Amino acid sequence: MSGLDAYLGELTHRTSAVLGESLVALYLHGSAAMDAFVPSRSDVDLLCITRRSLSPSQKRGLAEALSEASLPCPGVGLEMAVVTVAEAGTPSDPPTFELHIATQEGRVVDGAGRARNPDLVAELAMTRARGVVLVGPTPADVIAPVDRAALLHAMADDLRWAVEAERASYAILNGCRCLRFVREGTLSSKTEGGEWAIQAGFGDTNLIAAALDRQRGADRLLDPASAAAFAEEVREELLRAAAKASG
């Protein structure tokens, strides 16, 4: 059993113990669900769906049980969102969330009283399409289809964040997978998106290849200006497609 498998097994056990019968489903998504997990580069991304809102004690219990100190992550950190089954059933509107845990940053965010989270639109869509079941039914039985225009807007917002945060590798590879979705309707990992863009001849293949090398663990320097220019070009195409999808 790999370190990731053991981690997921223990995390599933602890999540079930804290949430009990309120736990509807637990899904692995992101790179670890799409054969693109690199411990030095990848988060472990999880989506937890509950029957009802969590109590304060459940939120504290989950945050403590899954903290880095209590359960060290085999990747760069755990990213886990908790939403109710009602929110998962209407994912085209930015969902509210119960809890967000990001162990790399030591951050736990209680969703009570907070604004809706547009990042969850894409997260729910990716989980529905490519998520791996740890607990519960298949993702499509719990998560409703996401409206194309809503998903395109969410992708555009994420690319804007990547440019503003100067996350060059993320901007390039996320731009590639967004471009693939616009043109083919396929939801893919960042690695799959980069490989697709090179094969299709989209963008600067040398820049994309360097981003792929970095994603796979190599110490490669990327030009932030080139990454930003590519991401902005893709973002404009996303917004045009969103306007068309909105009719």
C-alpha positions as CSV (number, residue, x, y, z in Angstrom):
1,M,0.0,0.0,0.0
2,S,1.4,3.4,-1.0
3,G,1.7,6.3,1.5
4,L,-1.1,8.1,-0.3
5,D,-3.4,5.0,0.0
6,A,-2.6,4.7,3.7
7,Y,-3.3,8.3,4.2
8,L,-6.6,8.2,2.5
9,G,-7.6,5.2,4.4
10,E,-6.9,6.8,7.7
11,L,-8.5,10.1,6.7
12,T,-11.6,8.3,5.6
13,H,-11.8,6.5,9.0
14,R,-11.4,9.7,10.9
15,T,-13.9,11.7,8.8
16,S,-16.5,8.9,9.3
17,A,-15.8,8.8,13.0
18,V,-16.4,12.6,13.4
19,L,-19.4,13.0,11.1
20,G,-21.2,9.7,11.7
21,E,-24.5,9.3,9.9
22,S,-24.3,12.9,8.6
23,L,-21.6,11.8,6.1
24,V,-23.1,11.3,2.7
25,A,-20.0,11.0,0.5
26,L,-16.2,11.6,0.4
27,Y,-14.5,12.0,-2.9
28,L,-10.9,12.3,-4.0
29,H,-10.4,14.7,-6.9
30,G,-7.6,16.7,-8.5
31,S,-4.2,15.2,-9.4
32,A,-4.4,12.2,-7.1
33,A,-7.6,11.1,-8.7
34,M,-6.2,11.5,-12.2
35,D,-2.9,9.6,-12.0
36,A,-1.0,12.9,-11.9
37,F,0.0,13.1,-8.2
38,V,3.5,14.2,-7.4
39,P,4.2,14.4,-3.7
40,S,6.5,17.5,-4.0
41,R,4.0,19.4,-6.1
42,S,0.5,18.1,-5.5
43,D,-2.2,18.8,-2.9
44,V,-4.5,16.0,-1.8
45,D,-7.9,17.3,-2.8
46,L,-11.0,16.1,-1.2
47,L,-14.7,17.0,-1.3
48,C,-16.9,15.9,1.6
49,I,-20.7,16.0,1.3
50,T,-22.9,16.0,4.4
51,R,-26.5,15.4,5.1
52,R,-26.9,18.6,7.0
53,S,-24.9,21.6,8.3
54,L,-22.1,20.7,10.7
55,S,-22.3,21.5,14.4
56,P,-19.4,23.6,15.9
57,S,-18.1,20.5,17.6
58,Q,-18.1,18.5,14.3
59,K,-16.1,21.3,12.6
60,R,-13.6,21.4,15.5
61,G,-13.3,17.6,15.5
62,L,-12.7,17.4,11.8
63,A,-10.1,20.2,11.8
64,E,-8.2,18.6,14.7
65,A,-8.4,15.0,13.3
66,L,-7.1,16.0,9.8
67,S,-4.5,18.6,10.9
68,E,-1.0,18.2,9.6
69,A,0.2,17.6,13.2
70,S,-2.3,14.8,13.7
71,L,-2.3,13.2,10.2
72,P,0.7,14.3,8.1
73,C,-0.1,14.6,4.4
74,P,2.0,12.8,1.8
75,G,1.6,15.7,-0.6
76,V,2.2,19.4,-0.1
77,G,-1.0,19.5,1.9
78,L,-4.6,18.5,2.3
79,E,-7.3,20.7,0.6
80,M,-10.7,19.6,1.8
81,A,-14.0,21.3,1.3
82,V,-17.2,20.3,3.1
83,V,-20.6,21.1,1.6
84,T,-24.1,19.9,2.3
85,V,-25.9,17.6,-0.2
86,A,-28.4,20.4,-0.9
87,E,-25.5,22.7,-2.1
88,A,-24.0,19.9,-4.2
89,G,-27.4,19.6,-5.9
90,T,-27.3,23.2,-7.1
91,P,-23.6,23.7,-8.1
92,S,-24.2,26.2,-10.9
93,D,-24.7,28.9,-8.3
94,P,-21.6,29.5,-6.1
95,P,-22.2,27.2,-3.1
96,T,-22.0,28.0,0.5
97,F,-19.7,25.7,2.4
98,E,-19.5,24.2,5.9
99,L,-15.7,24.0,6.3
100,H,-12.5,24.4,4.3
101,I,-9.3,22.8,5.5
102,A,-5.9,23.7,3.9
103,T,-3.1,22.1,6.0
104,Q,-0.2,23.5,3.9
105,E,-1.2,26.9,5.2
106,G,-2.5,25.7,8.5
107,R,-5.8,27.3,7.6
108,V,-9.3,26.2,8.7
109,V,-12.2,28.4,7.5
110,D,-15.6,28.0,9.0
111,G,-18.2,28.7,6.3
112,A,-20.9,29.9,8.7
113,G,-22.0,33.4,7.7
114,R,-19.5,33.6,4.8
115,A,-20.1,34.5,1.2
116,R,-20.7,31.8,-1.4
117,N,-17.5,30.4,-2.8
118,P,-17.2,30.5,-6.6
119,D,-14.2,28.2,-6.6
120,L,-16.5,25.4,-5.6
121,V,-18.3,25.5,-8.9
122,A,-15.3,24.1,-10.8
123,E,-14.4,21.8,-7.9
124,L,-17.9,20.2,-8.0
125,A,-17.8,19.9,-11.8
126,M,-14.4,18.2,-11.7
127,T,-15.5,15.9,-8.9
128,R,-18.6,14.9,-10.7
129,A,-16.6,14.1,-13.9
130,R,-13.5,12.6,-12.5
131,G,-13.8,12.1,-8.7
132,V,-12.9,8.8,-7.0
133,V,-15.3,7.5,-4.4
134,L,-13.9,7.0,-0.9
135,V,-17.3,6.9,0.8
136,G,-20.8,7.0,-0.7
137,P,-22.4,6.7,-4.2
138,T,-20.9,7.7,-7.5
139,P,-20.4,11.5,-7.7
140,A,-23.0,11.9,-10.5
141,D,-25.6,10.6,-8.1
142,V,-24.9,13.4,-5.6
143,I,-23.6,16.3,-7.6
144,A,-25.9,17.9,-10.2
145,P,-24.5,18.9,-13.6
146,V,-22.9,22.3,-13.7
147,D,-24.1,24.9,-16.2
148,R,-21.5,25.5,-18.9
149,A,-21.5,29.2,-18.6
150,A,-21.2,29.1,-14.8
151,L,-18.2,26.7,-15.1
152,L,-16.5,28.9,-17.8
153,H,-16.9,31.9,-15.5
154,A,-15.4,30.0,-12.6
155,M,-12.5,28.9,-14.7
156,A,-11.9,32.5,-15.9
157,D,-11.9,33.7,-12.3
158,D,-9.3,31.1,-11.3
159,L,-7.0,32.1,-14.1
160,R,-7.3,35.7,-13.1
161,W,-6.2,34.7,-9.6
162,A,-3.3,32.7,-10.9
163,V,-2.0,35.7,-12.8
164,E,-2.5,38.1,-9.9
165,A,-0.8,35.6,-7.5
166,E,2.1,35.2,-10.0
167,R,1.7,31.4,-10.0
168,A,3.3,30.9,-13.4
169,S,3.3,27.1,-13.7
170,Y,-0.3,26.9,-12.4
171,A,-1.4,29.7,-14.8
172,I,0.1,27.9,-17.8
173,L,-1.2,24.4,-17.1
174,N,-4.5,25.5,-15.8
175,G,-4.8,27.6,-18.9
176,C,-4.2,24.5,-21.0
177,R,-6.9,22.4,-19.3
178,C,-9.3,25.3,-19.5
179,L,-8.6,25.7,-23.2
180,R,-9.2,22.0,-23.7
181,F,-12.6,22.3,-21.9
182,V,-13.6,25.2,-24.1
183,R,-12.7,23.5,-27.3
184,E,-13.5,19.8,-26.6
185,G,-15.7,19.8,-23.5
186,T,-13.2,17.6,-21.6
187,L,-12.3,18.1,-18.0
188,S,-8.7,17.1,-17.3
189,S,-5.8,17.4,-14.9
190,K,-3.2,20.1,-15.4
191,T,-0.8,17.5,-16.7
192,E,-3.3,16.2,-19.2
193,G,-4.1,19.7,-20.3
194,G,-0.5,20.6,-20.9
195,E,0.1,17.4,-22.8
196,W,-3.0,18.0,-24.9
197,A,-1.9,21.6,-25.7
198,I,1.5,20.4,-26.9
199,Q,0.1,17.7,-29.0
200,A,-2.5,20.0,-30.5
201,G,0.1,22.8,-31.1
202,F,-1.6,25.4,-29.0
203,G,0.5,28.1,-27.3
204,D,4.2,28.2,-26.7
205,T,5.2,24.5,-26.6
206,N,8.5,25.2,-24.9
207,L,6.8,27.2,-22.2
208,I,4.2,24.5,-21.6
209,A,6.8,21.8,-21.6
210,A,8.8,23.7,-19.0
211,A,5.6,24.0,-16.8
212,L,5.0,20.3,-17.2
213,D,8.6,19.5,-16.1
214,R,8.1,21.7,-13.0
215,Q,4.7,20.0,-12.3
216,R,6.5,16.7,-12.4
217,G,9.0,17.8,-9.8
218,A,11.8,19.4,-11.8
219,D,13.3,22.7,-10.7
220,R,12.4,24.8,-13.7
221,L,12.2,28.6,-13.9
222,L,9.3,30.1,-15.8
223,D,8.9,33.5,-17.2
224,P,6.0,35.2,-15.3
225,A,5.2,37.6,-18.1
226,S,4.9,34.8,-20.7
227,A,2.7,32.8,-18.3
228,A,0.5,35.8,-17.6
229,A,0.1,36.6,-21.3
230,F,-0.9,33.0,-22.1
231,A,-3.4,32.8,-19.2
232,E,-5.0,36.1,-20.2
233,E,-5.4,34.9,-23.8
234,V,-7.1,31.8,-22.6
235,R,-9.2,33.8,-20.1
236,E,-10.6,36.0,-22.9
237,E,-11.6,32.9,-24.8
238,L,-13.3,31.5,-21.8
239,L,-15.3,34.7,-21.3
240,R,-16.3,34.8,-25.0
241,A,-17.5,31.2,-24.7
242,A,-19.4,31.9,-21.5
243,A,-21.2,34.8,-23.1
244,K,-22.2,32.6,-26.0
245,A,-23.3,29.8,-23.7
246,S,-25.5,32.3,-21.7
247,G,-27.2,33.1,-25.0
